[in-house]
Amino acid sequence: MLVDFSKQNYDELYKRFENTLMFKHFVEDAFGGLSTEKDLQETIEYFKDKDVTRYKRALNQTLDGIRARIAYLKHSTSDIET
């Protein structure tokens, strides 16, 4: 729900927090819990036309976190099922 809210209200939120350091935390918190390949691709696609200059590192770390969760789930799913 937070991802959907973030996407729907991105422009307003960015405008409100663009001159602060808070927006990077918003990106991390909103998108940081995602864990599927679909989530990763949708997030990359969503941000590709955004000016991410102010929060590029946070976005990259968030994307890396999603990739790590995807890898963990792929690696551990069979162990858990067994």
KOLSE-187492 format. One record per residue: residue in three letters; x, y, z of N, C-alpha, C, O in turn. Coordinates in steps of 0.02 Angstrom, whole numbers. Layout:
    r     n_X     n_Y     n_Z    ca_X    ca_Y    ca_Z     c_X     c_Y     c_Z     o_X     o_Y     o_Z
  ALA       X       Y       Z       X       Y       Z       X       Y       Z       X       Y       Z
...
END
This chain:
    r     n_X     n_Y     n_Z    ca_X    ca_Y    ca_Z     c_X     c_Y     c_Z     o_X     o_Y     o_Z
  MET      41     -60       0       0       0       0      43      63       0      26     113     -31
  LEU      99      60      36     143     118      39     174     134     -29     182     192     -47
  VAL     191      82     -67     219      93    -133     167     127    -178     183     176    -212
  ASP     106     103    -177      53     133    -218      40     205    -197      34     249    -240
  PHE      37     218    -132      28     286    -108      85     331    -131      74     387    -153
  SER     146     305    -126     205     344    -146     204     362    -219     220     418    -238
  LYS     185     314    -260     182     327    -332     127     378    -349     138     422    -390
  GLN      70     371    -317      14     415    -331      28     487    -308       2     534    -337
  ASN      68     495    -256      79     561    -226     152     584    -233     173     630    -198
  TYR     189     553    -277     260     568    -284     274     643    -294     315     672    -259
  ASP     241     672    -343     255     742    -360     244     788    -300     285     832    -287
  GLU     190     778    -265     175     820    -206     226     808    -151     250     856    -119
  LEU     243     746    -138     292     730     -86     361     757    -103     396     784     -61
  TYR     381     748    -166     446     772    -187     449     849    -180     499     876    -155
  LYS     397     881    -201     395     954    -197     399     977    -124     433    1026    -108
  ARG     365     942     -80     364     960      -9     432     950      24     452     989      67
  PHE     468     896       4     529     878      39     593     886      -3     646     863      17
  GLU     587     918     -61     645     922    -106     705     959     -77     761     945     -96
  ASN     694    1005     -33     750    1043      -4     772    1016      64     806    1050     102
  THR     753     955      78     773     924     141     809     858     126     810     835      69
  LEU     837     829     177     869     764     170     820     707     183     839     648     180
  MET     758     723     197     708     674     216     683     631     158     662     574     169
  PHE     685     656      98     655     620      43     691     554      30     659     505      11
  LYS     756     551      41     792     488      31     766     434      79     762     376      61
  HIS     748     454     140     720     406     187     651     383     165     632     325     175
  PHE     615     427     136     549     410     109     555     356      56     518     307      56
  VAL     603     365      10     613     316     -44     634     248     -14     608     196     -33
  GLU     680     250      33     703     188      65     646     152     100     638      92      93
  ASP     607     189     138     553     159     177     496     134     132     468      80     144
  ALA     479     172      81     423     154      39     438      93      -5     396      50     -14
  PHE     498      90     -33     514      39     -82     561     -15     -55     574     -65     -88
  GLY     587      -6       5     638     -50      32     616    -120      51     658    -164      58
  GLY     552    -131      58     528    -198      78     509    -243      20     486    -299      32
  LEU     518    -220     -40     497    -260     -98     545    -319    -108     603    -316     -88
  SER     519    -373    -139     561    -433    -141     549    -479    -201     568    -537    -199
  THR     519    -453    -254     509    -495    -313     542    -462    -374     555    -402    -375
  GLU     554    -503    -423     583    -478    -486     536    -427    -517     558    -376    -545
  LYS     471    -440    -513     422    -393    -539     426    -326    -502     425    -273    -534
  ASP     432    -328    -436     439    -267    -397     501    -228    -419     498    -167    -428
  LEU     556    -264    -428     619    -232    -448     610    -197    -515     628    -139    -522
  GLN     583    -232    -564     575    -203    -631     527    -144    -630     539     -93    -663
  GLU     473    -150    -593     425     -94    -588     456     -34    -554     442      23    -574
  THR     498     -45    -504     530      11    -469     581      45    -514     583     107    -517
  ILE     621       6    -550     669      34    -597     633      75    -650     652     131    -665
  GLU     581      46    -677     541      80    -729     510     145    -702     510     196    -736
  TYR     485     143    -641     452     201    -612     501     259    -604     484     316    -619
  PHE     561     245    -581     609     299    -567     651     319    -627     689     367    -622
  LYS     645     285    -684     690     300    -739     680     370    -769     728     397    -797
  ASP     622     398    -763     611     466    -790     608     519    -735     589     576    -748
  LYS     627     500    -675     627     547    -618     697     576    -609     747     543    -624
  ASP     700     636    -585     765     666    -566     783     640    -497     756     663    -447
  VAL     828     592    -495     845     559    -432     911     586    -403     940     555    -358
  THR     933     642    -428     997     670    -407    1003     676    -331    1056     660    -304
  ARG     952     698    -298     955     710    -225     953     646    -184     972     646    -125
  TYR     932     592    -213     925     530    -175     950     469    -214     927     413    -202
  LYS     996     480    -260    1020     426    -303    1052     369    -263    1038     310    -276
  ARG    1093     385    -214    1125     333    -174    1073     292    -136    1077     231    -133
  ALA    1025     326    -106     972     291     -69     932     246    -116     915     190     -97
  LEU     917     270    -175     880     229    -224     921     169    -244     895     113    -247
  ASN     985     179    -259    1028     123    -278    1034      71    -222    1033      11    -235
  GLN    1040      94    -161    1043      48    -104     976      11     -95     975     -48     -78
  THR     922      45    -108     856      14    -104     850     -40    -157     826     -95    -143
  LEU     871     -25    -219     869     -75    -273     914    -134    -257     896    -191    -271
  ASP     973    -121    -229    1018    -175    -208     986    -219    -155     993    -280    -156
  GLY     950    -188    -109     915    -225     -57     861    -271     -86     852    -327     -64
  ILE     825    -245    -136     774    -286    -170     808    -345    -204     784    -402    -199
  ARG     863    -332    -238     900    -386    -272     924    -438    -221     922    -498    -235
  ALA     947    -416    -164     971    -462    -112     914    -506     -86     923    -566     -76
  ARG     855    -476     -76     798    -515     -53     775    -565    -106     756    -621     -89
  ILE     778    -545    -169     761    -591    -224     808    -651    -222     787    -708    -225
  ALA     873    -637    -218     923    -691    -217     914    -736    -156     919    -797    -162
  TYR     901    -706     -99     891    -746     -38     830    -792     -46     833    -851     -28
  LEU     776    -765     -72     716    -806     -80     727    -862    -130     704    -918    -119
  LYS     763    -848    -184     779    -900    -233     822    -954    -201     811   -1014    -212
  HIS     870    -933    -163     917    -980    -132     885   -1021     -77     899   -1080     -70
  SER     843    -990     -38     818   -1022      23     749   -1055      16     729   -1093      60
  THR     713   -1042     -37     646   -1069     -43     646   -1144     -42     605   -1175      -7
  SER     691   -1176     -79     691   -1249     -79     709   -1277     -11     681   -1328       9
  ASP     755   -1244      25     772   -1266      93     712   -1262     139     700   -1307     179
  ILE     675   -1209     133     616   -1199     176     563   -1251     159     532   -1279     204
  GLU     552   -1263      95     502   -1312      74     521   -1382      97     477   -1422     115
  THR     585   -1397      95     609   -1463     116     599   -1472     191     616   -1524     218
END
